[in-house]
Protein backbone atom coordinates (compact mmCIF):
# COMPACT_ATOMS: atom_id res chain seq x y z
CA UNK A 1 0.00 0.00 0.00
CA UNK A 2 1.44 3.39 -0.95
CA UNK A 3 1.64 6.39 1.33
CA UNK A 4 -1.13 8.10 -0.66
CA UNK A 5 -3.43 5.10 -0.26
CA UNK A 6 -2.76 4.96 3.48
CA UNK A 7 -3.40 8.71 3.71
CA UNK A 8 -6.68 8.31 1.80
CA UNK A 9 -7.67 5.49 4.15
CA UNK A 10 -6.84 7.71 7.13
CA UNK A 11 -9.16 10.43 5.78
CA UNK A 12 -11.91 7.84 5.35
CA UNK A 13 -11.38 6.72 8.94
CA UNK A 14 -11.53 10.33 10.14
CA UNK A 15 -14.79 10.80 8.23
CA UNK A 16 -16.23 7.62 9.71
CA UNK A 17 -15.14 8.70 13.20
CA UNK A 18 -16.87 12.04 12.69
CA UNK A 19 -20.06 10.33 11.47
CA UNK A 20 -19.87 7.80 14.31
CA UNK A 21 -19.67 10.61 16.85
CA UNK A 22 -23.25 11.46 15.87
CA UNK A 23 -24.63 8.01 15.04
CA UNK A 24 -22.70 5.41 17.07
CA UNK A 25 -20.69 7.02 19.82
CA UNK A 26 -19.17 3.67 20.85
CA UNK A 27 -17.34 3.47 17.45
CA UNK A 28 -16.11 7.07 17.33
CA UNK A 29 -13.05 6.66 19.58
CA UNK A 30 -11.74 3.42 17.99
CA UNK A 31 -12.18 4.90 14.50
CA UNK A 32 -10.39 8.09 15.58
CA UNK A 33 -7.50 6.08 17.05
CA UNK A 34 -7.29 4.04 13.85
CA UNK A 35 -7.29 7.19 11.74
CA UNK A 36 -4.48 8.69 13.79
CA UNK A 37 -2.47 5.46 13.50
CA UNK A 38 -2.98 5.43 9.71
CA UNK A 39 -1.92 9.07 9.54
CA UNK A 40 1.27 8.14 11.41
CA UNK A 41 1.94 5.29 8.98
CA UNK A 42 1.42 7.56 5.99
CA UNK A 43 3.78 10.16 7.45
CA UNK A 44 6.39 7.50 8.14
CA UNK A 45 6.13 6.15 4.58
CA UNK A 46 6.41 9.67 3.15
CA UNK A 47 9.53 10.44 5.19
CA UNK A 48 11.14 7.10 4.26
CA UNK A 49 10.45 7.73 0.57
CA UNK A 50 11.81 11.27 0.74
CA UNK A 51 15.02 10.13 2.42
CA UNK A 52 15.40 7.30 -0.08
CA UNK A 53 15.03 9.70 -3.02
CA UNK A 54 17.57 12.10 -1.47
CA UNK A 55 20.07 9.29 -0.95
CA UNK A 56 19.54 7.91 -4.45
CA UNK A 57 20.03 11.31 -6.10
CA UNK A 58 23.82 11.01 -5.92
CA UNK A 59 23.73 7.93 -8.17
CA UNK A 60 23.55 8.79 -11.88
CA UNK A 61 21.71 5.55 -12.67
CA UNK A 62 18.99 6.41 -10.15
CA UNK A 63 18.11 9.51 -12.18
CA UNK A 64 16.22 7.16 -14.49
CA UNK A 65 13.50 7.23 -11.81
CA UNK A 66 11.07 10.14 -12.13
CA UNK A 67 11.09 11.04 -8.43
CA UNK A 68 14.89 11.14 -8.29
CA UNK A 69 15.11 13.13 -11.52
CA UNK A 70 12.58 15.69 -10.21
CA UNK A 71 14.45 16.02 -6.91
CA UNK A 72 17.80 16.50 -8.68
CA UNK A 73 16.24 19.03 -11.07
CA UNK A 74 14.95 21.08 -8.10
CA UNK A 75 18.45 21.15 -6.61
CA UNK A 76 19.97 22.18 -9.93
CA UNK A 77 17.85 25.30 -10.43
CA UNK A 78 19.64 28.63 -10.56
CA UNK A 79 17.65 29.90 -7.57
CA UNK A 80 18.63 26.89 -5.44
CA UNK A 81 22.29 27.27 -6.41
CA UNK A 82 22.14 30.96 -5.42
CA UNK A 83 20.63 30.00 -2.06
CA UNK A 84 23.39 27.44 -1.51
CA UNK A 85 26.05 30.01 -2.43
CA UNK A 86 24.49 32.54 -0.03
CA UNK A 87 24.54 29.93 2.74
CA UNK A 88 28.23 29.26 2.12
CA UNK A 89 29.00 32.99 2.07
CA UNK A 90 27.20 33.50 5.39
CA UNK A 91 29.09 30.58 6.90
CA UNK A 92 32.46 31.84 5.69
CA UNK A 93 31.70 35.40 6.84
CA UNK A 94 31.40 34.38 10.48
CA UNK A 95 34.34 36.00 12.31
CA UNK A 96 34.58 33.17 14.84
CA UNK A 97 35.16 30.65 12.05
CA UNK A 98 38.82 30.05 11.28
CA UNK A 99 40.22 28.03 8.42
CA UNK A 100 43.66 26.48 8.19
CA UNK A 101 45.75 27.92 5.33
CA UNK A 102 46.09 24.49 3.70
CA UNK A 103 42.31 24.14 3.63
CA UNK A 104 41.92 27.65 2.22
CA UNK A 105 44.27 26.73 -0.64
CA UNK A 106 42.38 23.48 -1.25
CA UNK A 107 39.07 25.38 -1.32
CA UNK A 108 40.51 27.95 -3.71
CA UNK A 109 41.74 25.25 -6.08
CA UNK A 110 38.50 23.32 -5.90
CA UNK A 111 36.39 26.37 -6.79
CA UNK A 112 38.62 28.45 -9.02
CA UNK A 113 40.90 26.12 -10.98
CA UNK A 114 38.85 24.13 -13.48
CA UNK A 115 41.86 22.25 -14.80
CA UNK A 116 42.59 20.79 -11.34
CA UNK A 117 39.08 20.55 -9.92
CA UNK A 118 36.79 17.55 -10.15
CA UNK A 119 33.90 20.01 -9.87
CA UNK A 120 34.62 21.10 -13.43
CA UNK A 121 36.55 18.21 -14.92
CA UNK A 122 34.23 15.26 -15.53
CA UNK A 123 37.19 13.01 -16.32
CA UNK A 124 38.16 13.08 -12.64
CA UNK A 125 36.20 10.68 -10.42
CA UNK A 126 33.62 12.07 -7.94
CA UNK A 127 35.71 10.61 -5.11
CA UNK A 128 38.23 13.41 -5.79
CA UNK A 129 35.60 15.99 -4.84
CA UNK A 130 34.60 14.07 -1.73
CA UNK A 131 38.17 13.66 -0.51
CA UNK A 132 38.96 17.33 -1.21
CA UNK A 133 35.84 18.43 0.70
CA UNK A 134 36.81 16.23 3.66
CA UNK A 135 40.27 17.82 3.61
CA UNK A 136 38.78 21.32 3.48
CA UNK A 137 36.26 20.60 6.21
CA UNK A 138 39.01 19.32 8.48
CA UNK A 139 40.64 22.74 8.35
CA UNK A 140 37.64 24.66 9.72
CA UNK A 141 37.61 25.61 13.39
CA UNK A 142 34.84 27.47 15.17
Secondary structure, 3 states (H helix, E strand, C coil): CCHHHHHHHHHHHHHHHHHHHHHCHHHHHHHHHHHHHHHHHHHHHHHHHHHHHHHHCCCHHHHHCHHHHHHHHHHCCHHHHHHHHHHHHHHHCCCCCEECHHHHHHHHHHHHCCCCCCCCCCCCCHHHHHHHHHHHHHCEEC
